[in-house]
Amino acid sequence: MNPVVIYTDGACKGNPGPGGWGVYLKAGGHEKELWGGERETTNNRMELTAVIEALAALKRPCQVALYLDSEYVRKGITEWIHGWKAKGWKTAAKQPVKNADLWKQLDALVHGGIHKIEWHWVKGHAGDPGNERADALANRGVPM
């Protein structure tokens, strides 16, 4: 498996409001930057979209070290999603899971079995170079 390091981030100007997502990938001696955005969205949707876009960009099975500053995404995909699926995409309070459309896309990418992913939380805006770069890309993606 090819090793790849990925940093993702989301940004939103107002919540909801215009938002962007950013991805910084490093593999071998190569680097790649991805970004995009939506006119009316939320920060959590942009955080999820960043990870989805990052994993969708991988062309072959990879050993992924994924760094993100969103506990919502990290815990959602590693802990909470199993219960949501078992309950028919409902929370413990029997409410519909927010952003279920994106969670389903991420679930297919993560649990589809082609990548081995290690999830790493990093503190946002704390000087981590990869996180700062992903943050700058997310802000670049915010539509004006």
N, C-alpha and C positions, 0 to 999 in steps of 0.2 A: 504494500500500500504506500502511496505517495504521502509524505508528511506535508501538512500545510498548517500555517498559523493564520487565524482569522480574528479580526476585531470588528465588532458591529456596534452601531449606535443609532438611536432615533432622536429626533428633535421636533418640537412643536412650538409654534408661536401662538399661544393661546391653547387651551385644552378643553374643547376642540378648537381647531383653527388650522391654518396652513402648516403642513409638517413635511419633514424629510427623513430619509434613512441613508446611512452610509456604511460602506464595507471596505475594509483594508485587508487584502490577502497577501501572504508571503509564502512562496514555495520555491525551494532551491534558491537560485539567485534572482528569482523573478518576483515582482510586486505588481499588484493590480488594485485599482480603485474603482468602486462602483457607487453610484448614488442616484437618488430619484426622490420623488415626493408626490404629495396630493394636496389639493386646495382645501379640503375640509376633512380633517382626520383627528386622531388623538395620539398622544405620545406612545401609549402602549401598542397601538396599531403600527406605528413606525418602528418601534423596537422589534416587534414580531416580523415585520416585512424585511428589515435588514437581515435577520438570520435566514429567512426563507430565500432571499435573493442570493445570499452568500453560498448557501448549500446548493441551490439550483445552478450556480455558476460552475460548480466542480464537474469536470468532464469524465473523470474516472474515479474508482474507489480510492478514498483518502483516509489517512490517519489525521484527524482534525483536532487541533488545539484551538477551541473557540473561546474568545474573551469578550465579555459583555458586562455592562454596568446595570443591567436590568434583572433584579431578583424575580420580578414578575415572569419574565421569559424563562429564566433558568429553572426556577422552582416549578413553573407551570409545565414545562416539558419533561422534567426529571421526576417530579413527585405528583402533582395534582392531576395530570392528564389521565392517568390510569383510572382514577375515581370518576372523572367526568365521563369517560367513555363507558364505564360500567353502568353509570346512571343515565345513559342516553343523552349525554352532553348537558347535564344539569349539575348545578353546584350542590354542596351539602345542604344548602337552604332550599333546594328544589327549584332554583331559579335558572333560567337559561345561561349558559356560559357566555360571557362577553367575548366577542371576537372569535367565535367558534369557527367561522370560515377560515380564518388565518391559522388557528390552532390545528384544524384538520389538514391544511397544506403542510404545516411544519411537521405534524405527526407522520405524514406519508414520507417526507424527506428523511426524518430522523430514524423512524422505526422500519423503514423500507429495507434496511440491512446492508446497504452498499458502503456506508461510511462508518468508521469507528470514531465517535466524537467524545472528547473530554471537555466538559463544561467548566469554565473558570469565571468567577465573578471578580471584577475589578471595581474599585471605587472610582466613580466618574469625576472628572474635573480635578484630579489629584496628581496630575503630572505624568501618568503612564503614557509613553509616546504613542503606542498603538491606539489606545483609547482616545487620546487627543486628536489623532489623525482621523479616526472614524467619526468623531464628533464634528470635526471641520467638514467632512464629506456630507454628513447628515444635514448640517446647516446649509451647505451648498445646494442640497436637493430641495430645500424649502421653496415652493413657488412664490414668486413676488406678485 
